[in-house]
Amino acid sequence: MLYTVGLLSLVALVLVPPPVRWPLAALWPAAAWLLWARPDDRPAHTPYLLMGITGVSLLIIGHAVVLAIAQGSPEPYASTMWGIGNWLLGIAAMVAMGIFAYILRFVFWDRQTPLFGGRETAHDVIAQIKRQ
């Protein structure tokens, strides 16, 4: 699964227009940073992050396919297909911003992260409950 998502994101990075490429290239390092910062929550975060990266990649691939179809279409259809392709690219950018907001929420805004004085692991919580 991880290799499929990685391959899809690489294909999408090749097909996306250059101004959008760098923000989308930051999705993998940001996701890896969240998984590093919250090791006890990996089962909760990993599927959501992989689904988001897959969704962005599929929208970008759809954008490239629609623009390729638009190049061989007659004029009224070509402009419609071009508009649909731009909508797909815009939706991909919005989904990517949503993923970044999700990552920032869990890394910066939660006061229990390593950036704000450490995080208790599940083992520490269980040990505290046993002591009580």
C-alpha positions in Angstrom: 0.0 0.0 0.0 2.7 2.4 0.9 4.6 1.7 -2.3 1.5 2.3 -4.4 0.8 5.7 -2.7 4.5 6.6 -3.1 4.4 5.7 -6.8 1.2 7.6 -7.3 2.6 10.7 -5.6 5.8 10.6 -7.7 3.7 10.3 -10.9 1.6 13.2 -9.7 4.7 15.3 -9.0 5.9 14.7 -12.5 2.6 15.7 -14.0 1.7 18.7 -11.9 2.6 22.3 -13.1 5.9 23.6 -11.6 4.4 26.3 -9.4 2.3 23.7 -7.5 5.1 21.1 -7.4 6.9 22.3 -4.3 4.0 22.6 -1.9 2.9 19.1 -2.9 6.4 17.7 -2.6 6.3 18.8 1.1 3.4 16.4 1.9 5.6 13.4 2.4 8.1 15.0 4.8 5.3 16.7 6.7 3.5 13.4 7.1 6.7 11.7 8.2 7.3 14.4 10.7 3.9 14.0 12.2 4.4 10.2 12.4 7.8 10.8 14.1 6.4 13.3 16.6 3.4 11.2 17.6 4.6 7.6 17.7 1.7 6.4 19.9 -0.8 7.7 17.4 0.6 6.2 14.2 -2.4 3.8 13.7 -4.7 6.7 13.8 -2.8 9.1 11.6 -1.3 6.8 9.0 -4.5 5.8 7.1 -5.7 9.4 7.0 -2.4 10.8 5.7 -2.1 8.0 3.1 -5.7 8.6 1.9 -5.1 12.4 1.6 -1.8 11.9 -0.3 -3.6 9.4 -2.6 -6.5 11.7 -3.2 -4.2 14.6 -4.1 -2.2 12.4 -6.4 -5.3 11.1 -8.2 -6.7 14.6 -8.6 -3.5 15.7 -10.2 -3.3 12.7 -12.5 -7.0 13.4 -13.5 -6.0 17.0 -14.2 -3.2 15.9 -16.5 -5.5 13.4 -18.3 -8.3 16.0 -18.8 -5.8 18.5 -20.2 -4.4 15.9 -22.6 -7.9 15.2 -23.8 -8.6 18.9 -24.1 -5.6 19.3 -26.5 -7.2 16.9 -29.0 -10.7 18.3 -28.8 -12.5 20.9 -30.9 -12.8 24.4 -29.4 -16.0 24.5 -27.4 -15.2 21.2 -25.8 -11.5 22.0 -25.3 -12.3 25.1 -23.2 -14.7 23.2 -21.1 -12.2 20.4 -20.5 -9.5 23.0 -19.7 -11.8 24.5 -17.1 -12.5 21.0 -15.6 -8.8 20.4 -15.4 -8.2 23.6 -13.6 -11.0 22.7 -11.1 -9.3 19.4 -10.5 -6.0 21.1 -9.8 -7.7 23.6 -7.4 -9.4 20.8 -5.5 -6.0 19.0 -5.2 -4.5 22.1 -3.8 -7.3 22.5 -1.3 -7.0 18.9 -0.2 -3.2 19.4 0.3 -3.9 22.5 2.4 -6.3 20.4 4.5 -3.6 17.8 5.0 -1.2 20.5 6.1 -3.8 21.9 8.5 -4.3 18.4 9.9 -0.6 17.9 10.5 -0.1 21.4 12.0 -3.0 20.8 14.4 -1.5 17.7 15.8 2.1 18.8 15.9 1.9 22.5 17.0 -1.5 23.2 18.5 -1.7 20.2 20.9 0.3 21.0 24.1 1.2 17.4 24.6 3.6 17.2 21.6 7.4 16.9 21.9 7.7 20.5 20.9 5.8 21.6 24.1 7.5 19.6 26.8 7.1 16.0 25.9 4.3 13.5 25.5 3.3 10.7 27.8 3.4 7.3 26.2 0.6 4.7 26.7 3.0 2.7 28.9 3.4 5.7 31.3 -0.3 6.2 31.5 -0.9 2.5 32.3 1.9 2.7 34.9 0.2 5.7 36.5 -3.2 3.9 36.6 -1.6 0.9 38.2 0.0 3.0 40.9 -3.3 4.6 41.8 
